[in-house]
Amino acid sequence: MGSGTDETTRKGPVLGARERPPTGATHVTGRGVLVLTTVATILAMMNYTGPLVTVPATVADLGTGVSAQSWLLNGTPLGLAAVLLVAGSLADDLGRRRMFTVGVVALGVTTGLGALAPSTALFTVARVAQGAASAVVLTSSLGLIAHAFPGGAARVRATGVWGAGVSAGIALGPLLFGAFGPLATASWARGLRGAEWRAGYVVLAVLILLIATLLRGRLPEWRTPRAGRPDVTGAVVLGAAAVALLAGLTWGRDGWGAVRVWVLLGAALVLAAVFLAVERHAPAPLLAPGLLRQRRFLGATAGGLFTGLAVLGFFSYLPTLMQQALGMGPFTVSLLSGVWAGTALLVALQARRLTGRVTAPRQLAAGFLLSAIGVATLWNGLAPGSTWKGLVVGLVVAGAGSGLLNAALPLVSVESVPPARAAMGSGANNTARYLGASTGVALSVAVSTTAHAATVREALAEGANRASLVSIALSVVGAVVVLALGGGSRKA
């Protein structure tokens, strides 16, 4: 069943849904669907990672306080985590092409607004909105791919390419922002307040809106509507739980004995329980309760969660540590980040060779362990007197681990749910990943900023070591959990 072909309406495997065949103009083949969705995904991930290398410049320009810096890093993953599940369900119910197009346009607009933000608060709001738009892009794009490539080796290759696109976006984002920052301050944007960090947003917004103009009428539509209204209550409760958790972790760095910290963390647990209760009674739940009893789904979701906690959280904060501890410039840091993400891209592209040889849980476990080894190699790499050369080996090894994770997660996310709920599966997996990333960033900031030493740079180096220990421990736990649950037990 390829993209752009007519199919007879068939009975959906869950909730008695009727899967509706593609409608409207369909001018691209399955390969065309893959290209357009992967390019949009690359731009979404560039939006996520690009600003990580300009955090010091953003902080200096906006006058951001120490605690609020976590929100600069966490804005986009928070928006992703809060919206991914509802975006996945809406894509299945209202149409994957429709939601994908809306997401791309919204991402372009909110990225442009981020370039204009005059304060920390408004910039953080823009970043959260960018995360929400990215959530729509990610879930609906993977849902479109799942339809265009119904199964077998073709789906493995397609999801592998999409996963490689995630790695490509992670690699290219810092390079874009790192390159255009100095260019802007030296030429066309000279004199513009904050040009060093704003230029990347302007360029990226233009690229995203250009892609949006190419989408009209080019993709097939596919939806599997269910009875009942969208689960707005579940979305609100899940978003509130994410905010409470991240606020508690962020303010925890100012003192873990504060009452507000534990009130927020307790509220996050209560709201998570309320979310599960709401889902059991919702006519069209964001997350079908029956999935929580399936080991493959739990294993796939755990893989996404620990990828965010152990890998994305640490490597999102590492560029800031490199600039502050070693005094590197944004472009140098972007090149080093590119070593990690570029290796991930190459490995994700080659991971298809593991098809039929290695199960998905083992591929995920191998990815976690390689990431742990790579992070361990970075130990003391940010100590005073260290150079970028001491970081390269660790970044390559950790990048190889990330590549294995990025290749396996898209496949297990859609194969751990019934075909009619492919976007829901993508939404659940990515929700876990980016909620984990937000939590991982907050943990990295919290543990790294509590270190004390004779000099500021020595304290930063010690803080980086503490953050790396957290990443290593979480990676090992992630490897054990995915093997125990057997998430996505088919061959990777």
DRENDO-1510 file (C-alpha; in Angstrom, 1 decimal, always signed):
<recs>
REC; n; res; u; v; w
REC; 1; MET; +0.0; +0.0; +0.0 .
REC; 2; GLY; +1.9; +3.1; -1.1 .
REC; 3; SER; +1.1; +6.7; -0.7 .
REC; 4; GLY; -1.3; +8.2; -3.2 .
REC; 5; THR; -3.2; +4.9; -3.8 .
REC; 6; ASP; -6.9; +4.3; -3.2 .
REC; 7; GLU; -8.0; +1.8; -0.7 .
REC; 8; THR; -11.2; +0.3; +0.4 .
REC; 9; THR; -12.5; +1.4; +3.8 .
REC; 10; ARG; -11.7; -1.2; +6.4 .
REC; 11; LYS; -12.4; -1.9; +10.0 .
REC; 12; GLY; -10.0; -0.3; +12.4 .
REC; 13; PRO; -8.4; -2.5; +15.0 .
REC; 14; VAL; -9.3; -0.4; +18.0 .
REC; 15; LEU; -12.5; +1.3; +19.2 .
REC; 16; GLY; -14.4; +0.2; +16.1 .
REC; 17; ALA; -12.9; +3.1; +14.1 .
REC; 18; ARG; -13.3; +3.3; +10.4 .
REC; 19; GLU; -10.1; +4.0; +8.7 .
REC; 20; ARG; -10.7; +6.5; +5.9 .
REC; 21; PRO; -8.6; +6.2; +2.8 .
REC; 22; PRO; -6.5; +9.1; +1.5 .
REC; 23; THR; -8.4; +12.0; +0.1 .
REC; 24; GLY; -7.6; +15.2; -1.8 .
REC; 25; ALA; -4.7; +15.8; -4.2 .
REC; 26; THR; -1.9; +13.4; -3.8 .
REC; 27; HIS; +1.0; +14.4; -6.0 .
REC; 28; VAL; +3.8; +12.5; -4.3 .
REC; 29; THR; +4.7; +8.9; -3.9 .
REC; 30; GLY; +5.7; +7.2; -0.6 .
REC; 31; ARG; +9.2; +8.4; -1.2 .
REC; 32; GLY; +7.9; +12.0; -1.6 .
REC; 33; VAL; +6.0; +11.7; +1.7 .
REC; 34; LEU; +9.2; +10.5; +3.3 .
REC; 35; VAL; +11.2; +13.4; +1.9 .
REC; 36; LEU; +8.8; +16.2; +2.9 .
REC; 37; THR; +8.1; +14.9; +6.4 .
REC; 38; THR; +11.8; +14.2; +7.1 .
REC; 39; VAL; +12.8; +17.7; +5.9 .
REC; 40; ALA; +10.2; +19.2; +8.2 .
REC; 41; THR; +11.4; +17.0; +11.1 .
REC; 42; ILE; +15.0; +18.2; +10.5 .
REC; 43; LEU; +13.9; +21.8; +10.7 .
REC; 44; ALA; +11.9; +21.1; +13.9 .
REC; 45; MET; +14.9; +19.5; +15.5 .
REC; 46; MET; +17.1; +22.4; +14.3 .
REC; 47; ASN; +14.8; +24.7; +16.2 .
REC; 48; TYR; +15.1; +22.5; +19.3 .
REC; 49; THR; +18.9; +22.2; +19.4 .
REC; 50; GLY; +20.2; +25.4; +17.6 .
REC; 51; PRO; +19.6; +27.8; +20.5 .
REC; 52; LEU; +21.5; +25.6; +22.9 .
REC; 53; VAL; +24.8; +27.1; +21.7 .
REC; 54; THR; +23.6; +30.7; +22.1 .
REC; 55; VAL; +22.3; +30.4; +25.7 .
REC; 56; PRO; +25.1; +32.5; +27.2 .
REC; 57; ALA; +24.5; +35.3; +24.6 .
REC; 58; THR; +20.7; +35.1; +25.1 .
REC; 59; VAL; +21.1; +35.2; +28.9 .
REC; 60; ALA; +23.4; +38.3; +28.7 .
REC; 61; ASP; +21.1; +40.1; +26.3 .
REC; 62; LEU; +17.8; +39.4; +28.1 .
REC; 63; GLY; +19.3; +39.7; +31.6 .
REC; 64; THR; +18.1; +36.2; +32.5 .
REC; 65; GLY; +18.5; +35.1; +36.2 .
REC; 66; VAL; +20.3; +31.8; +37.1 .
REC; 67; SER; +17.1; +29.8; +37.9 .
REC; 68; ALA; +15.3; +31.1; +34.8 .
REC; 69; GLN; +18.1; +29.8; +32.6 .
REC; 70; SER; +16.6; +26.3; +33.0 .
REC; 71; TRP; +13.4; +27.6; +31.4 .
REC; 72; LEU; +15.3; +28.9; +28.4 .
REC; 73; LEU; +16.6; +25.3; +27.8 .
REC; 74; ASN; +13.3; +23.6; +28.9 .
REC; 75; GLY; +10.8; +25.7; +27.0 .
REC; 76; THR; +10.7; +23.7; +23.8 .
REC; 77; PRO; +10.8; +20.2; +25.3 .
REC; 78; LEU; +8.1; +21.3; +27.7 .
REC; 79; GLY; +5.9; +22.4; +24.8 .
REC; 80; LEU; +6.7; +19.1; +23.1 .
REC; 81; ALA; +5.9; +17.0; +26.1 .
REC; 82; ALA; +2.6; +18.8; +26.9 .
REC; 83; VAL; +1.2; +18.6; +23.4 .
REC; 84; LEU; +2.6; +15.4; +21.8 .
REC; 85; LEU; -0.1; +13.1; +23.0 .
REC; 86; VAL; -3.0; +15.3; +22.0 .
REC; 87; ALA; -1.3; +16.1; +18.7 .
REC; 88; GLY; -1.0; +12.4; +17.9 .
REC; 89; SER; -4.7; +11.7; +18.7 .
REC; 90; LEU; -5.9; +14.7; +16.7 .
REC; 91; ALA; -3.7; +13.7; +13.8 .
REC; 92; ASP; -5.4; +10.3; +13.7 .
REC; 93; ASP; -8.9; +11.7; +14.2 .
REC; 94; LEU; -8.8; +14.9; +12.1 .
REC; 95; GLY; -6.2; +14.1; +9.5 .
REC; 96; ARG; -2.4; +13.6; +9.5 .
REC; 97; ARG; -1.8; +15.9; +6.5 .
REC; 98; ARG; -4.0; +18.6; +8.0 .
REC; 99; MET; -2.2; +18.6; +11.4 .
REC; 100; PHE; +1.2; +18.3; +9.7 .
REC; 101; THR; +0.6; +21.4; +7.6 .
REC; 102; VAL; -0.8; +23.3; +10.6 .
REC; 103; GLY; +2.3; +22.3; +12.7 .
REC; 104; VAL; +4.8; +23.4; +10.0 .
REC; 105; VAL; +3.2; +26.8; +9.6 .
REC; 106; ALA; +2.9; +27.3; +13.4 .
REC; 107; LEU; +6.5; +26.4; +13.8 .
REC; 108; GLY; +7.6; +29.0; +11.3 .
REC; 109; VAL; +5.5; +31.7; +12.8 .
REC; 110; THR; +6.6; +31.0; +16.4 .
REC; 111; THR; +10.2; +30.7; +15.4 .
REC; 112; GLY; +10.0; +34.2; +13.9 .
REC; 113; LEU; +8.3; +35.5; +17.1 .
REC; 114; GLY; +11.2; +34.0; +19.1 .
REC; 115; ALA; +13.6; +36.2; +17.2 .
REC; 116; LEU; +11.7; +39.3; +18.3 .
REC; 117; ALA; +11.2; +38.4; +22.0 .
REC; 118; PRO; +12.3; +41.4; +24.2 .
REC; 119; SER; +12.4; +39.6; +27.5 .
REC; 120; THR; +13.1; +36.2; +29.2 .
REC; 121; ALA; +9.4; +35.6; +29.9 .
REC; 122; LEU; +8.3; +36.3; +26.3 .
REC; 123; PHE; +11.2; +34.3; +24.8 .
REC; 124; THR; +10.3; +31.3; +27.1 .
REC; 125; VAL; +6.6; +31.5; +25.9 .
REC; 126; ALA; +7.8; +31.6; +22.3 .
REC; 127; ARG; +10.0; +28.5; +23.0 .
REC; 128; VAL; +7.1; +26.6; +24.6 .
REC; 129; ALA; +4.9; +27.5; +21.5 .
REC; 130; GLN; +7.7; +26.3; +19.2 .
REC; 131; GLY; +7.8; +23.0; +21.1 .
REC; 132; ALA; +4.0; +22.6; +20.8 .
REC; 133; ALA; +4.2; +23.2; +17.0 .
REC; 134; SER; +7.1; +20.8; +16.8 .
REC; 135; ALA; +5.0; +18.2; +18.6 .
REC; 136; VAL; +2.4; +18.4; +15.8 .
REC; 137; VAL; +5.0; +18.1; +13.1 .
REC; 138; LEU; +6.7; +15.1; +14.7 .
REC; 139; THR; +3.6; +13.0; +15.5 .
REC; 140; SER; +1.8; +13.7; +12.2 .
REC; 141; SER; +4.9; +13.1; +10.1 .
REC; 142; LEU; +5.5; +9.7; +11.6 .
REC; 143; GLY; +1.9; +8.9; +11.2 .
REC; 144; LEU; +2.0; +9.8; +7.5 .
REC; 145; ILE; +5.1; +7.6; +7.1 .
REC; 146; ALA; +3.4; +4.7; +8.9 .
REC; 147; HIS; +0.6; +4.9; +6.3 .
REC; 148; ALA; +2.9; +5.4; +3.3 .
REC; 149; PHE; +5.0; +2.4; +4.4 .
REC; 150; PRO; +2.6; -0.2; +6.0 .
REC; 151; GLY; +5.2; -2.6; +7.2 .
REC; 152; GLY; +8.1; -4.9; +6.5 .
REC; 153; ALA; +11.5; -3.8; +5.3 .
REC; 154; ALA; +10.2; -0.7; +3.6 .
REC; 155; ARG; +8.9; +0.6; +6.9 .
REC; 156; VAL; +12.1; -0.2; +8.7 .
REC; 157; ARG; +14.0; +1.8; +6.0 .
REC; 158; ALA; +11.6; +4.7; +6.1 .
REC; 159; THR; +11.5; +5.0; +9.9 .
REC; 160; GLY; +15.3; +4.7; +9.9 .
REC; 161; VAL; +15.6; +7.6; +7.5 .
REC; 162; TRP; +13.2; +9.6; +9.6 .
REC; 163; GLY; +15.2; +8.8; +12.7 .
REC; 164; ALA; +18.4; +9.9; +10.8 .
REC; 165; GLY; +16.5; +13.1; +10.1 .
REC; 166; VAL; +16.1; +13.6; +13.8 .
REC; 167; SER; +19.9; +13.2; +14.2 .
REC; 168; ALA; +20.5; +15.5; +11.2 .
REC; 169; GLY; +18.4; +18.3; +12.7 .
REC; 170; ILE; +20.2; +17.9; +16.1 .
REC; 171; ALA; +23.5; +18.3; +14.3 .
REC; 172; LEU; +22.6; +21.1; +11.9 .
REC; 173; GLY; +20.8; +23.3; +14.4 .
REC; 174; PRO; +23.9; +24.3; +16.4 .
REC; 175; LEU; +25.9; +24.8; +13.2 .
REC; 176; LEU; +23.2; +27.2; +11.8 .
REC; 177; PHE; +23.0; +29.3; +15.0 .
REC; 178; GLY; +26.8; +29.1; +15.6 .
REC; 179; ALA; +27.6; +30.3; +12.1 .
REC; 180; PHE; +24.9; +33.0; +11.6 .
REC; 181; GLY; +25.6; +34.6; +15.0 .
REC; 182; PRO; +29.1; +35.9; +14.2 .
REC; 183; LEU; +28.0; +36.7; +10.6 .
REC; 184; ALA; +25.1; +38.8; +11.8 .
REC; 185; THR; +27.1; +40.8; +14.3 .
REC; 186; ALA; +29.8; +41.4; +11.7 .
REC; 187; SER; +27.6; +42.4; +8.8 .
REC; 188; TRP; +23.9; +43.0; +8.0 .
REC; 189; ALA; +22.5; +42.9; +11.6 .
REC; 190; ARG; +25.3; +45.0; +13.1 .
REC; 191; GLY; +23.8; +47.2; +15.8 .
REC; 192; LEU; +20.7; +45.0; +16.2 .
REC; 193; ARG; +20.2; +44.2; +19.9 .
REC; 194; GLY; +21.0; +40.5; +20.5 .
REC; 195; ALA; +21.9; +39.8; +16.8 .
REC; 196; GLU; +24.3; +37.1; +17.9 .
REC; 197; TRP; +21.5; +34.8; +19.0 .
REC; 198; ARG; +18.5; +36.2; +17.1 .
REC; 199; ALA; +19.9; +35.7; +13.6 .
REC; 200; GLY; +19.6; +32.0; +13.7 .
REC; 201; TYR; +15.9; +32.3; +14.4 .
REC; 202; VAL; +15.3; +34.6; +11.5 .
REC; 203; VAL; +17.0; +32.2; +9.0 .
REC; 204; LEU; +15.3; +29.2; +10.4 .
REC; 205; ALA; +11.8; +30.8; +10.3 .
REC; 206; VAL; +12.3; +31.6; +6.7 .
REC; 207; LEU; +13.3; +28.1; +5.9 .
REC; 208; ILE; +10.4; +26.6; +7.7 .
REC; 209; LEU; +7.9; +28.9; +6.0 .
REC; 210; LEU; +9.4; +28.0; +2.6 .
REC; 211; ILE; +8.8; +24.3; +3.3 .
REC; 212; ALA; +5.2; +25.2; +4.3 .
REC; 213; THR; +4.6; +26.6; +0.9 .
REC; 214; LEU; +5.6; +23.3; -0.7 .
REC; 215; LEU; +3.1; +21.2; +1.2 .
REC; 216; ARG; -0.2; +22.4; -0.2 .
REC; 217; GLY; -1.9; +19.5; -2.1 .
REC; 218; ARG; +1.3; +17.4; -2.1 .
REC; 219; LEU; +0.6; +14.9; +0.7 .
REC; 220; PRO; -2.1; +12.3; +1.0 .
REC; 221; GLU; -4.7; +12.7; +3.8 .
REC; 222; TRP; -5.4; +9.8; +6.2 .
REC; 223; ARG; -7.5; +9.7; +9.3 .
REC; 224; THR; -9.2; +7.2; +11.6 .
REC; 225; PRO; -11.9; +9.2; +13.5 .
REC; 226; ARG; -13.3; +7.9; +16.7 .
REC; 227; ALA; -16.5; +8.6; +18.6 .
REC; 228; GLY; -16.3; +11.4; +21.1 .
REC; 229; ARG; -14.6; +14.8; +21.3 .
REC; 230; PRO; -10.9; +15.2; +21.7 .
REC; 231; ASP; -9.7; +14.6; +25.2 .
REC; 232; VAL; -9.0; +18.2; +26.2 .
REC; 233; THR; -9.2; +17.4; +29.9 .
REC; 234; GLY; -6.5; +14.8; +29.6 .
REC; 235; ALA; -4.3; +17.2; +27.6 .
REC; 236; VAL; -4.7; +20.0; +30.3 .
REC; 237; VAL; -4.0; +17.6; +33.2 .
REC; 238; LEU; -0.9; +16.1; +31.5 .
REC; 239; GLY; +0.4; +19.6; +30.7 .
REC; 240; ALA; -0.1; +20.7; +34.2 .
REC; 241; ALA; +1.8; +17.7; +35.5 .
REC; 242; ALA; +4.7; +18.4; +33.3 .
REC; 243; VAL; +4.9; +22.1; +34.3 .
REC; 244; ALA; +4.7; +21.1; +38.0 .
REC; 245; LEU; +7.5; +18.6; +37.7 .
REC; 246; LEU; +9.8; +20.9; +35.8 .
REC; 247; ALA; +9.1; +23.9; +38.1 .
REC; 248; GLY; +9.9; +21.7; +41.1 .
REC; 249; LEU; +13.1; +20.5; +39.6 .
REC; 250; THR; +14.1; +24.0; +38.4 .
REC; 251; TRP; +13.5; +25.7; +41.8 .
REC; 252; GLY; +15.1; +22.7; +43.5 .
REC; 253; ARG; +18.5; +24.0; +42.6 .
REC; 254; ASP; +17.9; +27.0; +44.9 .
REC; 255; GLY; +17.4; +24.7; +47.8 .
REC; 256; TRP; +15.8; +21.2; +48.0 .
REC; 257; GLY; +14.3; +21.9; +51.4 .
REC; 258; ALA; +12.0; +24.6; +50.2 .
REC; 259; VAL; +8.3; +23.8; +50.7 .
REC; 260; ARG; +7.3; +24.9; +47.2 .
REC; 261; VAL; +9.7; +22.4; +45.6 .
REC; 262; TRP; +8.1; +19.4; +47.3 .
REC; 263; VAL; +4.6; +20.8; +46.9 .
REC; 264; LEU; +5.2; +21.0; +43.1 .
REC; 265; LEU; +6.8; +17.6; +42.9 .
REC; 266; GLY; +3.9; +16.1; +44.9 .
REC; 267; ALA; +1.4; +17.9; +42.6 .
REC; 268; ALA; +3.1; +16.4; +39.6 .
REC; 269; LEU; +2.6; +12.9; +41.0 .
REC; 270; VAL; -1.0; +13.6; +41.9 .
REC; 271; LEU; -1.7; +15.1; +38.4 .
REC; 272; ALA; -0.1; +12.1; +36.7 .
REC; 273; ALA; -2.5; +9.8; +38.6 .
REC; 274; VAL; -5.4; +12.0; +37.7 .
REC; 275; PHE; -4.4; +11.8; +34.1 .
REC; 276; LEU; -4.4; +8.0; +34.1 .
REC; 277; ALA; -7.9; +8.1; +35.7 .
REC; 278; VAL; -9.2; +10.6; +33.1 .
REC; 279; GLU; -7.9; +8.4; +30.3 .
REC; 280; ARG; -9.8; +5.3; +31.7 .
REC; 281; HIS; -13.1; +7.1; +31.3 .
REC; 282; ALA; -12.5; +9.4; +28.3 .
REC; 283; PRO; -14.5; +8.3; +25.2 .
REC; 284; ALA; -11.6; +9.3; +22.9 .
REC; 285; PRO; -8.5; +9.1; +25.2 .
REC; 286; LEU; -5.2; +10.6; +24.3 .
REC; 287; LEU; -3.6; +7.3; +25.5 .
REC; 288; ALA; -5.7; +4.1; +25.2 .
REC; 289; PRO; -5.6; +2.6; +28.7 .
REC; 290; GLY; -5.2; -0.9; +27.3 .
REC; 291; LEU; -1.8; +0.0; +25.9 .
REC; 292; LEU; -0.5; +0.4; +29.5 .
REC; 293; ARG; -0.9; -3.4; +29.9 .
REC; 294; GLN; +1.2; -4.2; +26.9 .
REC; 295; ARG; +4.9; -4.9; +27.4 .
REC; 296; ARG; +5.9; -3.8; +23.9 .
REC; 297; PHE; +4.3; -0.4; +24.4 .
REC; 298; LEU; +5.8; +0.0; +27.9 .
REC; 299; GLY; +9.2; -0.9; +26.6 .
REC; 300; ALA; +9.0; +1.5; +23.7 .
REC; 301; THR; +7.8; +4.3; +26.0 .
REC; 302; ALA; +10.6; +3.5; +28.5 .
REC; 303; GLY; +13.1; +3.7; +25.7 .
REC; 304; GLY; +11.8; +7.2; +24.8 .
REC; 305; LEU; +11.8; +8.3; +28.4 .
REC; 306; PHE; +15.3; +7.3; +29.2 .
REC; 307; THR; +16.6; +8.7; +25.9 .
REC; 308; GLY; +15.3; +12.0; +27.1 .
REC; 309; LEU; +16.5; +11.7; +30.7 .
REC; 310; ALA; +20.0; +10.3; +30.1 .
REC; 311; VAL; +21.0; +11.5; +26.6 .
REC; 312; LEU; +19.1; +14.6; +25.5 .
REC; 313; GLY; +19.0; +16.2; +28.9 .
REC; 314; PHE; +22.8; +16.0; +29.4 .
REC; 315; PHE; +23.7; +16.9; +25.8 .
REC; 316; SER; +21.3; +19.8; +25.8 .
REC; 317; TYR; +23.2; +21.4; +28.7 .
REC; 318; LEU; +26.7; +20.4; +27.6 .
REC; 319; PRO; +27.1; +23.3; +25.1 .
REC; 320; THR; +26.5; +25.8; +27.8 .
REC; 321; LEU; +29.0; +24.0; +30.1 .
REC; 322; MET; +31.6; +24.0; +27.3 .
REC; 323; GLN; +31.3; +27.7; +26.8 .
REC; 324; GLN; +31.3; +28.6; +30.4 .
REC; 325; ALA; +34.0; +26.2; +31.6 .
REC; 326; LEU; +36.4; +26.3; +28.7 .
REC; 327; GLY; +35.6; +29.8; +27.3 .
REC; 328; MET; +34.7; +28.4; +23.9 .
REC; 329; GLY; +32.8; +30.5; +21.3 .
REC; 330; PRO; +29.4; +29.5; +20.0 .
REC; 331; PHE; +30.8; +28.3; +16.6 .
REC; 332; THR; +33.5; +26.1; +18.2 .
REC; 333; VAL; +30.8; +24.6; +20.5 .
REC; 334; SER; +28.5; +24.1; +17.5 .
REC; 335; LEU; +31.2; +22.1; +15.7 .
REC; 336; LEU; +31.8; +19.9; +18.8 .
REC; 337; SER; +28.0; +19.4; +19.1 .
REC; 338; GLY; +28.1; +18.5; +15.4 .
REC; 339; VAL; +30.6; +15.7; +16.1 .
REC; 340; TRP; +28.2; +14.1; +18.5 .
REC; 341; ALA; +25.1; +14.6; +16.4 .
REC; 342; GLY; +26.8; +14.0; +13.1 .
REC; 343; THR; +28.0; +10.6; +14.3 .
REC; 344; ALA; +24.5; +9.9; +15.4 .
REC; 345; LEU; +23.2; +10.7; +11.9 .
REC; 346; LEU; +25.7; +8.3; +10.2 .
REC; 347; VAL; +25.0; +5.5; +12.6 .
REC; 348; ALA; +21.2; +6.0; +12.3 .
REC; 349; LEU; +21.5; +5.7; +8.5 .
REC; 350; GLN; +23.5; +2.5; +8.8 .
REC; 351; ALA; +21.4; +1.0; +11.5 .
REC; 352; ARG; +19.1; -0.5; +8.9 .
REC; 353; ARG; +21.8; -3.1; +8.3 .
REC; 354; LEU; +20.8; -4.5; +11.7 .
REC; 355; THR; +17.4; -5.5; +10.4 .
REC; 356; GLY; +16.6; -9.1; +11.0 .
REC; 357; ARG; +19.8; -9.5; +13.1 .
REC; 358; VAL; +19.2; -7.5; +16.3 .
REC; 359; THR; +16.0; -7.1; +18.2 .
REC; 360; ALA; +14.8; -3.5; +19.0 .
REC; 361; PRO; +15.3; -3.9; +22.8 .
REC; 362; ARG; +18.9; -5.0; +22.2 .
REC; 363; GLN; +19.5; -2.1; +19.8 .
REC; 364; LEU; +18.1; +0.3; +22.4 .
REC; 365; ALA; +20.2; -1.2; +25.2 .
REC; 366; ALA; +23.3; -1.0; +23.0 .
REC; 367; GLY; +22.5; +2.7; +22.3 .
REC; 368; PHE; +22.2; +3.4; +26.0 .
REC; 369; LEU; +25.4; +1.6; +26.9 .
REC; 370; LEU; +27.4; +3.4; +24.2 .
REC; 371; SER; +26.1; +6.7; +25.4 .
REC; 372; ALA; +27.1; +5.9; +28.9 .
REC; 373; ILE; +30.6; +4.9; +27.8 .
REC; 374; GLY; +30.9; +8.1; +25.7 .
REC; 375; VAL; +29.8; +10.3; +28.6 .
REC; 376; ALA; +32.3; +8.5; +30.9 .
REC; 377; THR; +35.1; +9.4; +28.4 .
REC; 378; LEU; +34.2; +13.0; +28.9 .
REC; 379; TRP; +35.1; +12.9; +32.6 .
REC; 380; ASN; +37.3; +15.9; +33.5 .
REC; 381; GLY; +37.1; +17.0; +29.9 .
REC; 382; LEU; +35.9; +20.4; +31.0 .
REC; 383; ALA; +38.6; +20.9; +33.7 .
REC; 384; PRO; +40.7; +24.1; +33.5 .
REC; 385; GLY; +43.5; +23.7; +30.9 .
REC; 386; SER; +41.5; +21.1; +28.9 .
REC; 387; THR; +41.0; +21.5; +25.2 .
REC; 388; TRP; +38.4; +20.5; +22.6 .
REC; 389; LYS; +40.6; +17.5; +21.5 .
REC; 390; GLY; +39.9; +15.7; +24.8 .
REC; 391; LEU; +36.2; +15.8; +24.1 .
REC; 392; VAL; +36.1; +14.3; +20.6 .
REC; 393; VAL; +36.4; +10.6; +21.4 .
REC; 394; GLY; +33.7; +10.7; +24.0 .
REC; 395; LEU; +31.4; +12.7; +21.7 .
REC; 396; VAL; +31.9; +10.1; +18.9 .
REC; 397; VAL; +31.1; +7.1; +21.1 .
REC; 398; ALA; +28.1; +8.8; +22.7 .
REC; 399; GLY; +26.9; +9.9; +19.2 .
REC; 400; ALA; +27.0; +6.3; +18.0 .
REC; 401; GLY; +24.8; +5.4; +20.9 .
REC; 402; SER; +22.4; +8.2; +20.0 .
REC; 403; GLY; +22.3; +7.0; +16.4 .
REC; 404; LEU; +21.1; +3.5; +17.5 .
REC; 405; LEU; +18.5; +5.0; +19.7 .
REC; 406; ASN; +17.2; +7.4; +17.0 .
REC; 407; ALA; +17.0; +4.6; +14.5 .
REC; 408; ALA; +15.1; +2.2; +16.7 .
REC; 409; LEU; +12.6; +4.5; +18.6 .
REC; 410; PRO; +10.5; +5.6; +15.5 .
REC; 411; LEU; +10.0; +2.0; +14.5 .
REC; 412; VAL; +9.0; +0.6; +17.9 .
REC; 413; SER; +6.8; +3.7; +18.6 .
REC; 414; VAL; +4.5; +2.9; +15.6 .
REC; 415; GLU; +4.7; -0.9; +15.9 .
REC; 416; SER; +3.9; -1.0; +19.6 .
REC; 417; VAL; +0.3; +0.2; +18.8 .
REC; 418; PRO; -2.4; -0.8; +16.4 .
REC; 419; PRO; -2.0; +0.6; +12.8 .
REC; 420; ALA; -4.9; +2.9; +13.1 .
REC; 421; ARG; -3.3; +4.6; +16.1 .
REC; 422; ALA; +0.2; +5.1; +14.6 .
REC; 423; ALA; +0.2; +8.9; +15.4 .
REC; 424; MET; -0.9; +8.1; +18.9 .
REC; 425; GLY; +2.0; +5.7; +19.3 .
REC; 426; SER; +4.4; +8.4; +17.9 .
REC; 427; GLY; +2.9; +10.9; +20.3 .
REC; 428; ALA; +3.2; +8.7; +23.3 .
REC; 429; ASN; +6.8; +7.8; +22.6 .
REC; 430; ASN; +7.9; +11.4; +21.9 .
REC; 431; THR; +6.0; +12.6; +24.9 .
REC; 432; ALA; +8.1; +10.3; +27.0 .
REC; 433; ARG; +11.3; +11.4; +25.2 .
REC; 434; TYR; +10.8; +15.1; +25.6 .
REC; 435; LEU; +9.3; +15.0; +29.1 .
REC; 436; GLY; +12.4; +13.0; +29.9 .
REC; 437; ALA; +14.6; +15.6; +28.1 .
REC; 438; SER; +13.0; +18.5; +30.1 .
REC; 439; THR; +13.5; +16.6; +33.3 .
REC; 440; GLY; +17.1; +15.7; +32.3 .
REC; 441; VAL; +18.0; +19.3; +31.6 .
REC; 442; ALA; +16.6; +20.4; +35.0 .
REC; 443; LEU; +18.5; +17.6; +36.7 .
REC; 444; SER; +21.8; +18.5; +34.9 .
REC; 445; VAL; +21.4; +22.1; +35.8 .
REC; 446; ALA; +20.5; +21.3; +39.4 .
REC; 447; VAL; +23.4; +18.9; +40.1 .
REC; 448; SER; +26.0; +20.9; +38.1 .
REC; 449; THR; +25.3; +24.3; +39.7 .
REC; 450; THR; +25.6; +22.9; +43.3 .
REC; 451; ALA; +29.3; +22.2; +42.9 .
REC; 452; HIS; +31.8; +24.4; +44.8 .
REC; 453; ALA; +35.5; +24.9; +44.1 .
REC; 454; ALA; +38.3; +27.5; +44.4 .
REC; 455; THR; +37.4; +29.1; +41.1 .
REC; 456; VAL; +34.3; +29.4; +39.0 .
REC; 457; ARG; +35.7; +27.3; +36.2 .
REC; 458; GLU; +36.8; +24.5; +38.6 .
REC; 459; ALA; +33.3; +24.5; +40.0 .
REC; 460; LEU; +31.8; +24.3; +36.5 .
REC; 461; ALA; +34.2; +21.3; +35.7 .
REC; 462; GLU; +33.1; +19.6; +38.9 .
REC; 463; GLY; +29.5; +20.3; +38.1 .
REC; 464; ALA; +29.9; +18.8; +34.6 .
REC; 465; ASN; +31.3; +15.6; +36.2 .
REC; 466; ARG; +28.3; +15.4; +38.5 .
REC; 467; ALA; +25.9; +15.8; +35.6 .
REC; 468; SER; +27.8; +13.1; +33.6 .
REC; 469; LEU; +27.4; +10.7; +36.5 .
REC; 470; VAL; +23.7; +11.2; +36.4 .
REC; 471; SER; +23.6; +10.7; +32.7 .
REC; 472; ILE; +25.7; +7.5; +33.0 .
REC; 473; ALA; +23.5; +6.0; +35.7 .
REC; 474; LEU; +20.3; +6.8; +33.9 .
REC; 475; SER; +21.7; +5.3; +30.7 .
REC; 476; VAL; +22.5; +2.0; +32.5 .
REC; 477; VAL; +19.0; +1.9; +34.1 .
REC; 478; GLY; +17.5; +2.6; +30.7 .
REC; 479; ALA; +19.4; -0.3; +29.1 .
REC; 480; VAL; +18.2; -2.7; +31.9 .
REC; 481; VAL; +14.5; -1.5; +31.6 .
REC; 482; VAL; +14.2; -1.9; +27.9 .
REC; 483; LEU; +15.7; -5.3; +28.0 .
REC; 484; ALA; +13.4; -6.4; +30.8 .
REC; 485; LEU; +10.3; -5.1; +29.1 .
REC; 486; GLY; +11.3; -6.3; +25.7 .
REC; 487; GLY; +9.9; -3.1; +24.1 .
REC; 488; GLY; +9.3; -3.7; +20.4 .
REC; 489; SER; +10.5; -7.3; +20.5 .
REC; 490; ARG; +10.6; -7.7; +16.7 .
REC; 491; LYS; +13.9; -7.3; +14.9 .
REC; 492; ALA; +15.0; -3.7; +14.7 .
</recs>
